[in-house]
Amino acid sequence: MTPDIAHDMVKLEALLRGHVAPHLRSKAEARILDLACGRCDEAETLIKVVKDEMAADQVKLVGADIRIREVRQARERTANLDTEFLIEDATKLGAHKEMKDFDMVFLRHQNYWHGPELWKKIFDTGLAKLNDDGLMVITSYFDREHQLALDALQKLGAEVVLSKRNDASRDVGDAPGKSVDRWLAVLKKPK
């Protein structure tokens, strides 16, 4: 892990503990679904926070992404954790009937504006995989993208619990107004 990514994980952990943790319920076993996970740099951070904040004895993280190389990297990096990574289109996870009842669905740096219809399907799939008390947590690189994602999720019936600008996010030099985990949102599935 590069120093920048390690530092980003420290900031992500603080965001999760400060803003997601208050909405988590204690549970002996917890499950996280990380959609469009890529290399899943956040796996260890997510598991640690959920384990601590839910007082869980066991936390399993399932990740899904269509990029084979990144999924292989995720598998290698997390071999010592309770993880499973699928090379799978996140819009097709509905076919996996056994994949349900997740306590958290996580989407880091969703790219809503690069394919609104695709991301609506991914969001819909994620919401359907949550248990009744589950939370969807998203982060965004850009302000406008974040608002577009929230609007789409609300149209799908999700309730926004929290939307928070991360003032400590690290600027990314390739685009003005882009920063790592610039926004965090916590949502509940439709009732």
TORMIRO-870295 format. One record per residue (C-alpha): residue number from 1; residue in one letter; x, y, z. Coordinates in steps of 0.05 Angstrom, whole numbers, plus 5000, padded with zeros to 4 digits. Last residue first. Layout:
NUM,A,X,Y,Z;
...
//
This chain:
191,K,4216,5006,5075;
190,P,4267,5032,5024;
189,K,4340,5018,5043;
188,K,4376,5064,5090;
187,L,4430,5113,5068;
186,V,4497,5139,5092;
185,A,4535,5188,5050;
184,L,4608,5207,5049;
183,W,4638,5262,5005;
182,R,4709,5280,4985;
181,D,4730,5207,4993;
180,V,4794,5223,4954;
179,S,4791,5292,4922;
178,K,4768,5322,4856;
177,G,4751,5396,4852;
176,P,4800,5408,4794;
175,A,4821,5345,4759;
174,D,4885,5303,4754;
173,G,4916,5330,4818;
172,V,4876,5290,4867;
171,D,4864,5331,4930;
170,R,4865,5291,4995;
169,S,4801,5294,5036;
168,A,4805,5327,5105;
167,D,4743,5370,5094;
166,N,4701,5308,5083;
165,R,4634,5334,5061;
164,K,4578,5297,5097;
163,S,4512,5267,5073;
162,L,4473,5231,5128;
161,V,4411,5188,5136;
160,V,4389,5193,5064;
159,E,4329,5148,5055;
158,A,4331,5102,4995;
157,G,4268,5098,4952;
156,L,4300,5087,4884;
155,K,4288,5161,4869;
154,Q,4327,5175,4933;
153,L,4386,5134,4906;
152,A,4385,5173,4841;
151,D,4384,5240,4876;
150,L,4441,5218,4923;
149,A,4483,5196,4863;
148,L,4471,5262,4827;
147,Q,4490,5300,4890;
146,H,4555,5261,4896;
145,E,4572,5271,4823;
144,R,4563,5346,4831;
143,D,4610,5350,4891;
142,F,4665,5305,4863;
141,Y,4705,5244,4887;
140,S,4648,5208,4919;
139,T,4637,5160,4978;
138,I,4579,5114,4988;
137,V,4550,5077,5047;
136,M,4488,5034,5042;
135,L,4463,5014,5110;
134,G,4429,4951,5135;
133,D,4374,4948,5188;
132,D,4325,4909,5143;
131,N,4381,4869,5109;
130,L,4415,4899,5049;
129,K,4421,4862,4983;
128,A,4363,4898,4949;
127,L,4396,4965,4963;
126,G,4459,4942,4929;
125,T,4423,4917,4867;
124,D,4385,4984,4861;
123,F,4450,5023,4869;
122,I,4484,4980,4815;
121,K,4423,4989,4769;
120,K,4422,5064,4780;
119,W,4498,5063,4767;
118,L,4488,5032,4699;
117,E,4434,5083,4680;
116,P,4477,5141,4703;
115,G,4540,5120,4667;
114,H,4601,5164,4677;
113,W,4562,5213,4719;
112,Y,4551,5161,4774;
111,N,4624,5143,4784;
110,Q,4622,5113,4854;
109,H,4683,5131,4893;
108,R,4675,5076,4945;
107,L,4611,5037,4943;
106,F,4595,5000,5008;
105,V,4535,4956,5023;
104,M,4529,4946,5098;
103,D,4493,4897,5142;
102,F,4484,4848,5085;
101,D,4422,4804,5084;
100,K,4431,4776,5014;
99,M,4479,4738,4970;
98,E,4447,4669,4969;
97,K,4401,4691,4913;
96,H,4460,4706,4868;
95,A,4421,4726,4805;
94,G,4410,4795,4835;
93,L,4486,4803,4831;
92,K,4479,4820,4757;
91,T,4485,4896,4763;
90,A,4550,4887,4801;
89,D,4581,4853,4741;
88,E,4623,4798,4770;
87,I,4693,4776,4783;
86,L,4676,4758,4854;
85,F,4718,4771,4915;
84,E,4711,4734,4981;
83,T,4738,4761,5046;
82,D,4750,4736,5117;
81,L,4820,4767,5124;
80,N,4890,4738,5116;
79,A,4884,4733,5040;
78,T,4866,4806,5037;
77,R,4922,4833,4992;
76,E,4922,4772,4946;
75,R,4847,4771,4936;
74,A,4845,4847,4924;
73,Q,4901,4842,4873;
72,R,4863,4786,4837;
71,V,4801,4830,4837;
70,E,4841,4888,4808;
69,R,4868,4845,4751;
68,I,4800,4815,4734;
67,R,4762,4881,4729;
66,I,4688,4865,4732;
65,D,4682,4880,4806;
64,A,4650,4848,4867;
63,G,4672,4846,4940;
62,V,4646,4803,4996;
61,L,4669,4822,5066;
60,K,4658,4777,5125;
59,V,4659,4802,5196;
58,Q,4662,4756,5256;
57,D,4659,4768,5331;
56,A,4620,4832,5320;
55,A,4619,4888,5371;
54,M,4582,4928,5317;
53,E,4631,4986,5324;
52,D,4694,4945,5331;
51,K,4680,4892,5278;
50,V,4649,4943,5230;
49,V,4709,4989,5237;
48,K,4761,4934,5229;
47,I,4725,4902,5170;
46,L,4718,4968,5133;
45,T,4791,4987,5145;
44,E,4817,4919,5123;
43,A,4776,4921,5059;
42,E,4788,4994,5041;
41,D,4842,4981,4988;
40,C,4790,4940,4952;
39,R,4832,4929,4890;
38,G,4770,4947,4849;
37,C,4709,4946,4894;
36,A,4654,4959,4844;
35,L,4608,4937,4900;
34,D,4633,4922,4970;
33,L,4583,4878,5007;
32,I,4594,4875,5082;
31,R,4570,4821,5129;
30,A,4567,4821,5205;
29,E,4566,4766,5257;
28,A,4555,4776,5331;
27,K,4512,4839,5321;
26,S,4510,4908,5350;
25,R,4473,4959,5308;
24,L,4506,5009,5263;
23,H,4479,5081,5256;
22,P,4529,5114,5304;
21,A,4585,5078,5267;
20,V,4572,5112,5200;
19,H,4591,5184,5217;
18,G,4650,5187,5265;
17,R,4676,5116,5259;
16,L,4667,5114,5183;
15,L,4698,5183,5173;
14,A,4757,5167,5219;
13,E,4769,5101,5183;
12,L,4767,5137,5116;
11,K,4820,5187,5141;
10,V,4866,5131,5164;
9,M,4852,5095,5098;
8,D,4871,5156,5058;
7,H,4938,5158,5096;
6,A,4952,5086,5076;
5,I,4932,5103,5004;
4,D,4979,5162,5002;
3,P,5036,5122,5034;
2,T,5028,5068,4981;
1,M,5000,5000,5000;
//
